[in-house]
Amino acid sequence: MTFRKLTHSATLLVVAGAMSVPALESCTEDIDTSDRYTFTEETVASYLEKHESYSEYYALLSEVKISTRSESTVLQLLSARGNYTVFAPDNEAVQLYLDSLSAKGLISEPSWEGFRDEQTLDSIRKIIVYNSIIDGGDDTEAYQTGSFPGDTEEFMIANLNDRKLTMNYGTNPDSMFINGTKDDDGNVIGGSFIDLNNRDIPAINGYIHEVHTVIAPSNETLGDLLKSFIDLETEGFLVTAKVVMACGLGDTLSKIKDEAYEEAYLTGRLADLPTHPSYNKIGYLPEHRKYGFTIFAEPDGFWRETLGKAPSDITPEDVQQWVASKGLYPDATADDDYTNPQNTLYQFVTYHILPMRIPVDKLVIHYNEKGYYYATSTRYTVAVNETYSTFGQRRLFTLYQVGNLDGIYINRFPTLDNSRTGTYQELSCDADKQGFLVNTAEAQNVVNGYIYPIEAVNPQAGPATLAYTQETRENFLKRRWRFDVTGLFPEFMNNDIRANRVSTNRNLCVGLPVNTDYPYLEGLTISEGSLFYYLLGLACAWPNYQGDEFNVIGNYEMTFTLPPVPLAGTYEIRFGISNQSALRSMCQVYFGSDTDNLYAMGIPLDIRIRGADKLPGWADDTGDDDIDSETDKKMRNNGFMKGPLHYTATASSGSLRDNAYIHRHIIVREYMEPEKTYYLKFKSVLEDENKEFYMDYLEFCPKEVYDNPVTPEDAW
């Protein structure tokens, strides 16, 4: 074999990325160079060719194919029409990377002649090239520094290696890094520094930003990361790593992709859905079915202070004894079988984990809440909660953010300005209900997950550690919770389907397979022959909660798992409806805890009816609180509610309470218990198989809220 040799020397050692890179199977066509630009301006490729400082990188671009199915090279890609963001390593950066591989013993010498086999050489070339380029396609402009994401946030578009890069800003705002981490003082550790002078270099098909180290994100999983904390006794999350591993979760937290789905997709056993009848877009199947996890962890400093020991000396038994001494899980067993789901430590640990990979900018989804619109607004407004079911034994867990308070919080239960003319921002928060602040600046992320440090806001008055206590359950019981339908299924977050802000057809209209051999959404079954679409609705100004919706077309029968309730009691489940489409459907709703014996809930749910035309009790709001409250009572008596004040279509559009197409249908009012799992089923009752079943959001509301004689339920 003949390898090119670098002549630059370097002394800085950087950590090498993983040695394997997934093939870019989605790129199946060769590059048509006949349509190359003939203008006098530079393409990305021609600019790099003319600058000797990028000669090593330029040579690599000519050696790396865009996929295993194409003979075209990445250099040809960067010579053609497009919108490419290129983080180009200079020659010294490439040499630094080879130095690091040599120091780790992965190659025999720090040069291209040091590779022992062609496979390893090809893998390293791909690491350098694929991770350096973001392809915006035809619809999305390349990134200039002014459009980079915020601190610790990810770029909206993945790179050619199907990885989303993270931005970090140093104490000087001009200091920009890719994929770094931060210390307690806000200094960036590691990462690829973007050159101060050679950034925002324009080309007619994108922008070039020089970096001083190769971007080589590791394929390390959360399981790998936690194990490394233990093996190296690295402080930060050492105690968390010990207790998570003691609970036997290492293998689970090492999962990356559903390989059966991958094979079915790549071999053509799964096909895109036909054009959606009203949205007029093909339903593109997701290319992957990824797994993901997010851990919200008390850092080692908390455990050092709480247990009076160095983190290296703290054992899982120490943590379990402390948890038991605080009475946090009184019904659990405090023995040494930590892998038992009924064990105290297991219940404590799993309440810190959500079964989805949630990046910083999606911890709380902001889209069209009142006074805010994702495309134009710069400041958050009303309170927004994202409520999820935790890993393991399913328990409620909420993330919260509001415009008049900095930060993102876990299980915060404030008093809001929730009158009909209020702001729905915080008025106050009791000392014992202030929850936990999420430290996004010091988050650590790997290929399948995030770890966020958390801190109790007021540990003297409230809980010092995150736990599903009786008090937490009671706080949930005094609230109404609204679930965007995508929040019920982790796959939407794990596969970057939910709240994707890139307006390509593949993102706007997602087809979901109903094939029982390759189910996509865990906890959902749907009859074969149905067409199942997720519509993002980006920039469409749909009056949907967070802008998106489900559509199922055909003679459908769909059953899915509901979130848990916090305590035993009577609850309402409301179904949010927008019936602006003439293709809406009608179905029978079933409910219960036994999927083989669900019982019908009243008359069929008619998603076709709208406001003043057919809804009994409907009347426009008058601004008089007494009159409008009476309208609400009349509608509730007939099983309906007006749309909420909380969200709109855009920041400037009016209240949905006065939109006759928007309402909520009370579909369930039943006694429910926290230990049971409940299900909803929707079954079509129409013969017309072209009609669309629509689903946007669900509300859960305890009787203590909707039937409170002292404090009536608010209109938000």
C-alpha positions as CSV (number, residue, x, y, z in Angstrom):
1,M,0.0,0.0,0.0
2,T,1.1,3.6,-0.7
3,F,0.2,6.2,1.9
4,R,0.8,9.9,1.8
5,K,3.0,11.2,4.5
6,L,2.5,14.3,6.5
7,T,5.6,16.4,7.3
8,H,4.1,18.7,10.0
9,S,5.1,18.0,13.6
10,A,2.8,18.5,16.6
11,T,3.0,18.0,20.3
12,L,-0.7,18.3,21.4
13,L,-2.4,15.0,22.0
14,V,-6.1,14.8,21.2
15,V,-8.4,12.0,21.9
16,A,-9.2,9.8,18.9
17,G,-12.7,9.2,17.8
18,A,-14.2,5.7,17.3
19,M,-12.7,3.6,14.6
20,S,-15.9,2.8,12.8
21,V,-18.1,5.1,10.8
22,P,-21.6,4.1,9.6
23,A,-22.0,4.1,5.8
24,L,-24.0,6.9,4.4
25,E,-26.6,4.6,2.9
26,S,-29.1,7.4,2.2
27,C,-26.8,8.9,-0.4
28,T,-27.4,6.5,-3.3
29,E,-26.8,8.7,-6.4
30,D,-23.5,9.6,-8.0
31,I,-22.7,13.3,-8.2
32,D,-23.6,14.9,-11.6
33,T,-20.6,17.1,-12.2
34,S,-22.1,18.4,-15.5
35,D,-24.1,21.0,-13.4
36,R,-21.1,22.4,-11.6
37,Y,-20.9,26.1,-11.2
38,T,-19.1,28.0,-14.0
39,F,-19.1,31.3,-12.2
40,T,-15.8,33.1,-11.2
41,E,-16.6,32.7,-7.5
42,E,-15.1,29.8,-5.6
43,T,-16.8,26.5,-4.6
44,V,-15.9,25.0,-1.3
45,A,-13.7,22.5,-3.2
46,S,-11.9,25.1,-5.3
47,Y,-11.2,27.3,-2.4
48,L,-9.6,24.5,-0.4
49,E,-7.6,23.4,-3.4
50,K,-6.0,26.8,-3.7
51,H,-4.9,27.0,-0.1
52,E,-1.9,24.9,0.8
53,S,-2.8,24.9,4.5
54,Y,-5.7,22.6,3.7
55,S,-3.8,20.3,1.3
56,E,-4.1,17.2,3.6
57,Y,-7.8,17.7,4.1
58,Y,-8.4,18.3,0.3
59,A,-6.6,15.1,-0.5
60,L,-8.8,13.2,1.9
61,L,-11.9,14.6,0.3
62,S,-10.9,13.1,-3.0
63,E,-10.3,9.7,-1.4
64,V,-13.6,9.3,0.6
65,K,-16.7,8.2,-1.2
66,I,-20.0,9.8,-0.2
67,S,-21.5,6.3,0.5
68,T,-20.9,2.6,-0.1
69,R,-23.4,2.8,-2.9
70,S,-21.7,5.6,-4.9
71,E,-18.5,6.1,-6.7
72,S,-18.6,9.9,-6.3
73,T,-16.3,11.4,-3.8
74,V,-17.0,14.0,-1.1
75,L,-14.7,16.3,-3.1
76,Q,-17.1,16.1,-6.0
77,L,-20.0,16.8,-3.6
78,L,-18.3,20.0,-2.5
79,S,-17.8,21.0,-6.1
80,A,-21.4,20.8,-6.9
81,R,-24.5,22.9,-6.2
82,G,-25.6,22.8,-2.5
83,N,-25.4,24.4,0.9
84,Y,-22.4,23.0,2.7
85,T,-21.0,24.0,6.1
86,V,-17.4,22.8,6.2
87,F,-15.3,22.7,9.4
88,A,-12.0,22.3,7.6
89,P,-9.0,21.1,9.6
90,D,-5.8,22.6,8.5
91,N,-2.7,20.4,7.9
92,E,-1.5,20.8,11.5
93,A,-4.9,19.7,12.8
94,V,-4.7,16.5,10.7
95,Q,-1.2,15.8,12.0
96,L,-2.3,16.3,15.6
97,Y,-5.0,13.7,15.0
98,L,-2.4,11.2,13.6
99,D,-0.2,11.9,16.5
100,S,-3.0,11.0,18.9
101,L,-3.7,7.8,17.1
102,S,0.0,6.9,17.3
103,A,0.2,7.7,21.0
104,K,-2.8,5.4,21.6
105,G,-1.0,2.6,19.7
106,L,-3.7,2.5,16.9
107,I,-1.1,3.2,14.2
108,S,2.6,2.4,14.2
109,E,3.8,5.9,13.5
110,P,2.1,9.3,13.2
111,S,1.8,9.4,9.4
112,W,-0.4,7.8,6.7
113,E,2.3,5.1,6.4
114,G,1.5,4.0,9.9
115,F,-1.7,2.2,9.1
116,R,-1.5,-1.6,9.3
117,D,-4.5,-2.3,7.0
118,E,-6.7,-0.6,4.4
119,Q,-9.9,-1.0,6.5
120,T,-8.5,1.1,9.4
121,L,-7.1,3.7,7.0
122,D,-10.5,4.0,5.3
123,S,-12.2,4.3,8.7
124,I,-9.9,7.2,9.8
125,R,-10.4,9.0,6.5
126,K,-14.1,8.9,6.9
127,I,-13.9,10.1,10.5
128,I,-12.1,13.2,9.5
129,V,-14.2,13.9,6.4
130,Y,-17.8,12.9,7.4
131,N,-17.7,14.6,10.8
132,S,-16.5,17.9,9.2
133,I,-19.4,18.6,6.8
134,I,-23.0,19.5,7.3
135,D,-25.1,19.2,4.1
136,G,-28.0,21.6,4.2
137,G,-29.5,20.2,1.0
138,D,-31.5,22.3,-1.3
139,D,-33.7,23.9,1.4
140,T,-31.4,24.9,4.2
141,E,-28.7,27.6,4.0
142,A,-25.2,26.8,5.2
143,Y,-24.2,28.0,8.6
144,Q,-22.4,31.2,9.2
145,T,-21.2,31.9,12.8
146,G,-24.1,34.3,13.3
147,S,-26.5,31.4,12.8
148,F,-24.7,28.9,14.9
149,P,-26.8,27.4,17.8
150,G,-26.5,28.7,21.4
151,D,-24.1,27.5,24.0
152,T,-24.2,23.7,24.5
153,E,-26.9,23.4,21.8
154,E,-26.7,21.2,18.8
155,F,-26.8,22.1,15.1
156,M,-30.2,21.4,13.7
157,I,-28.7,19.3,10.8
158,A,-26.6,16.3,11.4
159,N,-23.2,16.0,9.7
160,L,-22.4,13.4,7.0
161,N,-21.7,10.9,9.8
162,D,-25.3,11.3,11.1
163,R,-24.1,13.0,14.2
164,K,-25.2,16.4,15.5
165,L,-22.4,18.7,16.5
166,T,-22.6,20.7,19.7
167,M,-21.5,24.4,20.0
168,N,-19.6,25.7,22.9
169,Y,-18.6,29.3,23.6
170,G,-15.7,30.3,25.8
171,T,-15.6,33.2,28.3
172,N,-14.8,35.3,25.3
173,P,-17.8,35.2,22.9
174,D,-15.5,35.0,19.9
175,S,-14.1,31.8,21.3
176,M,-16.1,29.1,19.5
177,F,-15.6,25.3,19.9
178,I,-17.2,22.3,18.4
179,N,-18.0,19.4,20.7
180,G,-16.3,20.7,23.8
181,T,-17.3,20.5,27.5
182,K,-17.2,23.2,30.2
183,D,-15.7,23.4,33.7
184,D,-17.2,25.2,36.7
185,D,-15.7,28.5,35.6
186,G,-17.2,28.4,32.1
187,N,-14.0,27.5,30.3
188,V,-14.3,25.1,27.4
189,I,-12.3,21.9,27.7
190,G,-11.4,20.0,24.6
191,G,-13.4,20.4,21.4
192,S,-12.3,21.8,18.1
193,F,-11.5,25.5,18.2
194,I,-12.8,27.6,15.2
195,D,-10.1,29.9,13.9
196,L,-10.7,33.6,14.8
197,N,-9.6,34.8,11.3
198,N,-10.5,31.9,9.0
199,R,-14.2,31.6,9.7
200,D,-17.3,32.5,7.6
201,I,-15.2,32.0,4.4
202,P,-17.9,32.3,1.7
203,A,-18.2,30.0,-1.2
204,I,-21.0,29.8,-3.8
205,N,-22.1,26.5,-2.3
206,G,-21.6,27.1,1.4
207,Y,-19.2,28.4,4.1
208,I,-15.9,27.2,5.4
209,H,-14.7,27.5,9.0
210,E,-11.2,26.5,9.8
211,V,-10.7,24.3,12.9
212,H,-7.5,23.6,14.7
213,T,-8.3,20.0,15.7
214,V,-10.1,17.3,13.8
215,I,-13.7,16.9,14.8
216,A,-13.9,13.2,15.8
217,P,-16.9,12.5,18.1
218,S,-16.5,9.2,19.9
219,N,-19.1,6.4,19.5
220,E,-19.0,6.1,23.3
221,T,-22.4,5.3,24.8
222,L,-23.8,6.3,28.1
223,G,-23.0,2.9,29.4
224,D,-19.4,3.4,28.2
225,L,-19.2,6.8,29.7
226,L,-20.4,5.7,33.1
227,K,-18.0,2.7,33.1
228,S,-15.1,5.0,32.3
229,F,-16.0,7.2,35.3
230,I,-15.7,4.1,37.5
231,D,-12.5,2.7,35.8
232,L,-10.7,6.0,36.0
233,E,-12.3,7.1,39.3
234,T,-13.1,10.4,37.5
235,E,-15.1,12.8,39.6
236,G,-18.1,14.6,38.3
237,F,-20.6,11.7,38.1
238,L,-18.7,8.9,39.8
239,V,-21.3,8.1,42.4
240,T,-24.0,8.2,39.7
241,A,-22.0,5.8,37.6
242,K,-21.6,3.4,40.5
243,V,-25.3,3.3,41.4
244,V,-26.5,3.0,37.8
245,M,-24.1,0.1,37.1
246,A,-25.0,-1.5,40.4
247,C,-28.6,-1.6,39.2
248,G,-27.6,-3.5,36.1
249,L,-28.4,-0.8,33.6
250,G,-25.0,-0.7,31.8
251,D,-26.1,-2.9,28.9
252,T,-29.4,-1.0,28.4
253,L,-27.6,2.4,28.4
254,S,-25.3,1.0,25.7
255,K,-28.0,0.5,23.1
256,I,-27.7,2.7,20.0
257,K,-29.9,1.4,17.2
258,D,-32.6,-1.2,16.5
259,E,-30.5,-3.4,14.2
260,A,-33.6,-5.3,12.9
261,Y,-35.2,-2.1,11.7
262,E,-31.9,-1.0,10.2
263,E,-31.6,-4.1,8.1
264,A,-35.3,-4.0,7.1
265,Y,-34.9,-0.4,6.0
266,L,-31.7,-0.9,4.1
267,T,-32.8,-4.0,2.3
268,G,-36.1,-2.4,1.1
269,R,-38.5,-4.5,3.2
270,L,-40.0,-1.2,4.4
271,A,-41.3,1.4,1.9
272,D,-42.1,5.1,2.1
273,L,-45.8,5.9,2.4
274,P,-47.7,7.3,-0.6
275,T,-48.4,11.0,-0.9
276,H,-50.5,12.3,2.0
277,P,-54.0,13.2,0.6
278,S,-54.2,16.7,2.1
279,Y,-50.6,17.6,2.9
280,N,-49.4,16.5,-0.6
281,K,-46.1,15.1,0.6
282,I,-44.6,11.6,0.6
283,G,-44.5,10.0,4.0
284,Y,-40.8,9.3,4.3
285,L,-39.9,6.5,6.6
286,P,-37.3,7.3,9.3
287,E,-33.8,6.0,8.2
288,H,-33.1,4.7,11.8
289,R,-34.8,3.6,14.9
290,K,-32.4,4.8,17.6
291,Y,-32.4,4.4,21.3
292,G,-31.6,7.2,23.7
293,F,-31.5,8.1,27.4
294,T,-31.1,11.2,29.5
295,I,-29.8,11.1,33.1
296,F,-30.5,14.0,35.5
297,A,-27.9,13.5,38.2
298,E,-26.8,15.0,41.5
299,P,-23.1,15.7,40.9
300,D,-20.4,14.2,43.1
301,G,-20.2,17.4,45.1
302,F,-23.7,16.7,46.5
303,W,-22.8,13.2,47.6
304,R,-19.5,14.3,49.1
305,E,-21.3,16.9,51.3
306,T,-24.3,14.6,52.0
307,L,-22.5,11.4,53.0
308,G,-19.3,13.0,54.2
309,K,-17.1,10.8,52.0
310,A,-15.0,11.1,49.0
311,P,-16.9,10.0,45.9
312,S,-14.3,7.3,45.3
313,D,-15.2,5.8,48.8
314,I,-19.0,6.0,48.4
315,T,-20.7,2.7,47.6
316,P,-24.1,1.8,46.3
317,E,-25.0,0.5,49.7
318,D,-24.1,4.0,51.2
319,V,-26.5,5.7,48.8
320,Q,-29.3,3.1,49.4
321,Q,-29.0,3.4,53.1
322,W,-29.3,7.2,52.9
323,V,-32.3,7.0,50.5
324,A,-34.0,4.6,52.9
325,S,-33.2,6.8,55.9
326,K,-35.0,9.6,54.3
327,G,-38.1,7.5,53.7
328,L,-38.1,8.3,50.0
329,Y,-39.4,5.0,48.8
330,P,-41.0,3.4,51.8
331,D,-42.7,0.5,50.0
332,A,-39.4,-0.6,48.3
333,T,-37.1,-3.3,49.5
334,A,-33.7,-2.2,50.9
335,D,-31.7,-5.3,50.3
336,D,-28.6,-5.8,48.2
337,D,-30.4,-7.0,45.0
338,Y,-30.1,-3.6,43.3
339,T,-31.2,-5.0,40.0
340,N,-34.7,-5.8,41.4
341,P,-37.2,-3.1,40.2
342,Q,-38.7,-3.2,43.6
343,N,-35.4,-2.3,45.2
344,T,-35.0,1.1,46.9
345,L,-31.8,2.0,45.0
346,Y,-33.3,0.8,41.7
347,Q,-36.4,3.0,42.2
348,F,-34.2,5.9,43.2
349,V,-31.9,5.6,40.2
350,T,-34.5,5.0,37.5
351,Y,-36.5,8.1,38.5
352,H,-33.4,10.1,37.4
353,I,-33.6,8.6,33.9
354,L,-35.8,9.4,30.9
355,P,-35.9,6.9,28.0
356,M,-35.0,9.4,25.4
357,R,-31.9,11.5,24.4
358,I,-32.9,15.1,25.0
359,P,-30.5,17.8,23.8
360,V,-30.4,21.2,25.5
361,D,-32.7,23.0,23.2
362,K,-35.4,20.4,23.4
363,L,-35.6,20.0,27.2
364,V,-38.6,22.2,26.9
365,I,-40.3,22.5,23.5
366,H,-41.1,26.1,22.5
367,Y,-43.1,26.6,19.3
368,N,-46.4,28.5,19.5
369,E,-47.3,29.2,23.1
370,K,-49.1,32.5,23.6
371,G,-46.9,35.5,22.7
372,Y,-44.2,33.3,21.2
373,Y,-43.6,31.9,17.8
374,Y,-40.5,29.8,17.0
375,A,-39.6,31.6,13.7
376,T,-39.8,35.2,15.0
377,S,-39.7,35.5,18.8
378,T,-36.5,36.0,20.8
379,R,-37.9,35.7,24.3
380,Y,-39.9,33.0,26.0
381,T,-43.3,34.0,27.4
382,V,-45.8,31.8,29.2
383,A,-45.0,28.7,31.4
384,V,-44.4,25.5,29.4
385,N,-44.2,22.0,30.9
386,E,-42.9,18.9,29.2
387,T,-44.2,15.9,31.2
388,Y,-42.8,12.4,30.7
389,S,-42.9,8.9,32.1
390,T,-39.6,7.9,33.6
391,F,-37.5,4.8,32.8
392,G,-38.2,1.6,34.7
393,Q,-41.4,1.9,36.8
394,R,-43.2,4.7,35.0
395,R,-43.7,7.8,37.1
396,L,-44.4,11.4,36.2
397,F,-41.5,13.8,35.7
398,T,-41.9,17.3,34.4
399,L,-39.4,19.8,32.9
400,Y,-40.5,23.5,33.2
401,Q,-39.5,26.8,31.7
402,V,-41.2,30.3,31.8
403,G,-40.3,33.7,30.4
404,N,-40.0,35.6,33.6
405,L,-37.6,33.1,35.3
406,D,-34.1,32.0,34.1
407,G,-33.3,28.3,33.7
408,I,-35.0,25.0,33.2
409,Y,-36.5,23.2,36.3
410,I,-37.5,19.6,37.2
411,N,-40.8,19.2,39.2
412,R,-41.3,22.8,39.9
413,F,-44.9,23.6,41.0
414,P,-45.4,27.4,41.1
415,T,-48.4,29.7,41.4
416,L,-49.1,31.2,38.0
417,D,-50.9,34.3,36.8
418,N,-53.6,32.1,35.3
419,S,-56.7,34.3,35.2
420,R,-58.4,34.7,31.8
421,T,-56.6,38.0,31.3
422,G,-53.4,36.9,33.1
423,T,-49.8,36.4,31.7
424,Y,-49.5,32.7,32.7
425,Q,-46.1,33.5,34.2
426,E,-44.8,32.9,37.7
427,L,-46.3,34.9,40.5
428,S,-44.6,32.9,43.3
429,C,-43.4,29.5,44.2
430,D,-43.6,27.9,47.7
431,A,-40.3,27.1,49.2
432,D,-40.9,23.3,49.1
433,K,-42.1,23.3,45.5
434,Q,-39.2,25.0,43.8
435,G,-37.8,21.8,42.3
436,F,-34.4,21.2,40.8
437,L,-32.4,23.5,38.4
438,V,-30.9,21.7,35.4
439,N,-27.3,22.8,34.7
440,T,-27.2,22.8,30.9
441,A,-23.8,24.5,30.6
442,E,-22.0,21.4,32.1
443,A,-24.0,18.7,30.3
444,Q,-22.2,15.8,28.9
445,N,-23.4,14.1,25.8
446,V,-22.5,10.9,23.9
447,V,-23.9,9.1,20.9
448,N,-27.0,7.8,22.7
449,G,-27.6,10.2,25.6
450,Y,-27.0,13.1,27.9
451,I,-26.1,13.6,31.5
452,Y,-27.3,16.8,33.1
453,P,-26.1,18.0,36.6
454,I,-29.0,19.0,38.8
455,E,-29.2,21.0,42.0
456,A,-32.1,21.5,44.4
457,V,-33.2,25.1,44.4
458,N,-34.1,25.1,48.1
459,P,-32.9,21.9,49.8
460,Q,-33.6,23.3,53.3
461,A,-37.3,23.6,52.6
462,G,-37.9,21.1,49.8
463,P,-36.4,17.7,48.8
464,A,-32.6,17.7,48.7
465,T,-32.5,15.0,46.0
466,L,-34.7,14.2,43.1
467,A,-37.3,11.6,44.1
468,Y,-40.9,10.6,43.5
469,T,-42.1,11.3,47.0
470,Q,-45.6,11.5,48.3
471,E,-45.4,15.3,48.2
472,T,-44.3,15.2,44.6
473,R,-47.3,12.9,43.7
474,E,-49.7,15.3,45.5
475,N,-48.2,18.3,43.7
476,F,-49.0,16.5,40.4
477,L,-52.5,15.8,41.6
478,K,-53.1,19.5,41.9
479,R,-52.2,20.1,38.2
480,R,-53.5,19.5,34.7
481,W,-50.9,18.0,32.4
482,R,-50.8,18.4,28.7
483,F,-49.0,15.8,26.5
484,D,-48.1,16.5,22.9
485,V,-48.8,13.2,21.2
486,T,-45.1,12.8,20.3
487,G,-44.1,13.1,23.9
488,L,-45.8,9.8,24.6
489,F,-43.3,8.0,22.5
490,P,-39.5,8.3,23.0
491,E,-38.8,7.4,19.4
492,F,-39.8,10.8,18.2
493,M,-37.1,12.5,20.3
494,N,-34.5,9.8,19.8
495,N,-34.7,10.0,16.0
496,D,-34.9,13.8,15.8
497,I,-38.5,13.7,14.5
498,R,-40.1,15.8,17.2
499,A,-39.5,19.6,17.0
500,N,-37.2,19.3,14.1
501,R,-36.7,22.8,12.7
502,V,-35.4,21.9,9.3
503,S,-38.1,22.3,6.7
504,T,-37.3,19.5,4.3
505,N,-40.0,17.2,3.0
506,R,-38.4,14.3,4.8
507,N,-38.9,16.1,8.1
508,L,-42.3,17.7,7.4
509,C,-44.1,14.4,6.5
510,V,-42.8,11.3,8.3
511,G,-44.3,7.9,7.5
512,L,-44.4,5.4,10.3
513,P,-44.4,1.7,9.6
514,V,-47.3,-0.3,10.9
515,N,-45.6,-3.6,9.9
516,T,-45.9,-5.9,13.0
517,D,-42.5,-7.4,12.3
518,Y,-40.8,-4.0,12.5
519,P,-42.9,-1.8,14.9
520,Y,-41.5,1.7,15.2
521,L,-43.3,3.1,18.3
522,E,-43.0,1.1,21.5
523,G,-46.3,0.9,23.3
524,L,-48.4,1.4,20.2
525,T,-50.1,-1.1,17.9
526,I,-52.0,-0.3,14.7
527,S,-53.9,-2.4,12.2
528,E,-51.9,-3.3,9.1
529,G,-53.2,-1.7,6.0
530,S,-53.5,1.7,7.7
531,L,-51.3,4.6,6.6
532,F,-49.7,6.3,9.6
533,Y,-48.2,9.8,9.2
534,Y,-46.6,12.3,11.4
535,L,-47.0,15.9,10.1
536,L,-44.5,18.5,11.5
537,G,-46.5,21.5,10.1
538,L,-43.4,23.7,10.3
539,A,-44.2,27.3,9.3
540,C,-47.7,26.3,8.3
541,A,-49.4,28.3,11.2
542,W,-51.6,25.3,12.1
543,P,-53.5,25.9,15.3
544,N,-52.0,22.7,16.8
545,Y,-50.2,22.4,20.1
546,Q,-46.5,22.7,19.2
547,G,-47.5,22.7,15.5
548,D,-47.6,19.0,14.8
549,E,-50.1,16.1,14.6
550,F,-50.7,12.4,13.8
551,N,-52.8,11.3,10.9
552,V,-53.9,7.7,10.3
553,I,-55.8,6.9,7.1
554,G,-57.8,3.8,6.4
555,N,-59.8,1.3,8.4
556,Y,-57.7,1.9,11.4
557,E,-57.6,0.4,14.9
558,M,-54.9,1.9,17.1
559,T,-54.0,1.1,20.7
560,F,-51.4,2.8,22.8
561,T,-50.1,3.0,26.4
562,L,-51.1,6.0,28.5
563,P,-48.9,7.9,30.9
564,P,-49.3,6.9,34.6
565,V,-51.3,8.8,37.2
566,P,-49.7,10.0,40.4
567,L,-52.3,8.8,42.9
568,A,-55.5,6.9,42.9
569,G,-58.5,9.0,42.0
570,T,-60.9,10.1,39.2
571,Y,-59.3,11.7,36.1
572,E,-60.5,13.2,32.9
573,I,-58.7,12.6,29.7
574,R,-59.3,15.3,27.0
575,F,-58.6,14.9,23.3
576,G,-57.4,18.1,21.6
577,I,-59.1,18.7,18.3
578,S,-58.5,21.0,15.3
579,N,-61.0,20.2,12.6
580,Q,-60.1,22.6,9.8
581,S,-59.6,19.8,7.4
582,A,-62.7,18.4,5.5
583,L,-61.0,14.9,5.7
584,R,-61.4,14.4,9.4
585,S,-62.7,11.1,10.7
586,M,-64.9,9.5,13.4
587,C,-63.9,6.7,15.7
588,Q,-65.0,4.8,18.8
589,V,-62.8,5.4,21.8
590,Y,-62.0,2.5,24.1
591,F,-60.3,2.6,27.5
592,G,-59.1,0.2,30.2
593,S,-56.1,-1.7,31.8
594,D,-56.5,-4.9,29.8
595,T,-55.8,-4.6,26.1
596,D,-57.9,-7.7,25.4
597,N,-60.9,-6.2,27.2
598,L,-61.1,-2.4,26.7
599,Y,-64.5,-0.9,27.0
600,A,-66.2,1.7,24.9
601,M,-66.3,5.3,26.2
602,G,-69.7,6.7,25.2
603,I,-70.7,7.6,21.7
604,P,-68.1,7.7,18.9
605,L,-65.6,10.6,18.8
606,D,-66.5,12.8,15.9
607,I,-63.5,14.9,14.8
608,R,-65.5,16.5,12.0
609,I,-67.8,18.7,14.1
610,R,-66.8,22.3,14.8
611,G,-67.6,25.1,17.1
612,A,-70.7,27.2,16.7
613,D,-72.1,25.0,14.0
614,K,-72.6,21.9,16.0
615,L,-71.0,22.0,19.4
616,P,-73.7,22.3,22.1
617,G,-73.2,25.3,24.4
618,W,-70.7,27.1,22.2
619,A,-70.6,30.9,22.4
620,D,-67.9,33.4,21.7
621,D,-66.0,34.8,24.6
622,T,-67.4,38.2,25.8
623,G,-64.7,39.3,28.1
624,D,-67.1,39.1,31.0
625,D,-65.6,36.4,33.3
626,D,-69.0,35.3,34.7
627,I,-70.6,34.9,31.3
628,D,-67.6,33.1,29.8
629,S,-67.5,30.8,32.8
630,E,-71.1,29.9,32.2
631,T,-70.3,29.0,28.6
632,D,-67.6,26.8,29.8
633,K,-70.0,25.0,32.1
634,K,-72.5,24.4,29.4
635,M,-69.9,23.0,27.1
636,R,-68.5,20.7,29.8
637,N,-72.0,19.4,30.5
638,N,-72.0,18.2,26.9
639,G,-68.5,16.7,27.1
640,F,-66.6,19.5,25.4
641,M,-64.3,22.3,26.2
642,K,-63.0,25.3,24.3
643,G,-59.5,25.5,23.1
644,P,-56.9,26.6,25.7
645,L,-55.5,30.0,26.1
646,H,-52.0,28.5,26.3
647,Y,-51.1,28.3,22.6
648,T,-52.0,30.0,19.3
649,A,-51.2,29.5,15.7
650,T,-48.5,32.3,15.6
651,A,-47.4,34.9,18.1
652,S,-49.8,37.5,16.6
653,S,-52.8,35.3,16.0
654,G,-55.8,35.4,18.3
655,S,-56.9,33.1,21.2
656,L,-58.0,29.6,20.2
657,R,-60.9,30.0,22.6
658,D,-62.6,32.0,19.9
659,N,-61.7,29.7,17.1
660,A,-64.7,27.5,16.2
661,Y,-62.5,24.8,14.7
662,I,-60.6,24.2,17.9
663,H,-61.9,22.4,21.0
664,R,-61.3,19.7,23.5
665,H,-63.4,16.6,23.8
666,I,-63.6,14.9,27.2
667,I,-63.2,11.2,26.1
668,V,-62.6,9.5,29.5
669,R,-63.7,10.2,33.1
670,E,-62.6,7.2,35.1
671,Y,-61.1,6.1,38.4
672,M,-57.4,5.3,37.9
673,E,-54.7,3.9,40.0
674,P,-50.9,4.6,39.8
675,E,-49.9,0.9,39.9
676,K,-51.9,0.1,36.8
677,T,-51.1,0.6,33.2
678,Y,-54.0,2.0,31.1
679,Y,-54.6,2.1,27.4
680,L,-56.6,4.0,24.8
681,K,-57.9,2.5,21.6
682,F,-59.3,4.4,18.6
683,K,-61.3,2.4,16.0
684,S,-62.7,3.8,12.8
685,V,-66.5,3.7,12.4
686,L,-66.6,5.2,8.9
687,E,-66.7,3.2,5.7
688,D,-64.7,5.9,3.8
689,E,-61.1,4.8,4.2
690,N,-59.8,8.1,2.9
691,K,-60.8,10.0,6.0
692,E,-58.0,11.0,8.4
693,F,-57.8,10.2,12.1
694,Y,-56.2,13.3,13.7
695,M,-54.4,13.4,17.0
696,D,-52.6,16.4,18.5
697,Y,-52.4,16.3,22.3
698,L,-54.0,14.7,25.4
699,E,-54.8,16.4,28.7
700,F,-55.0,14.6,32.0
701,C,-56.9,16.4,34.7
702,P,-57.6,15.2,38.2
703,K,-61.0,15.7,39.7
704,E,-59.4,17.9,42.4
705,V,-58.7,20.4,39.5
706,Y,-61.7,20.1,37.2
707,D,-64.3,19.9,40.0
708,N,-62.7,22.2,42.6
709,P,-65.4,24.3,44.3
710,V,-62.9,26.8,45.6
711,T,-60.5,27.3,42.7
712,P,-62.0,26.4,39.3
713,E,-59.8,25.0,36.6
714,D,-58.1,27.8,34.6
715,A,-58.7,28.5,30.9
716,W,-55.1,28.0,29.9
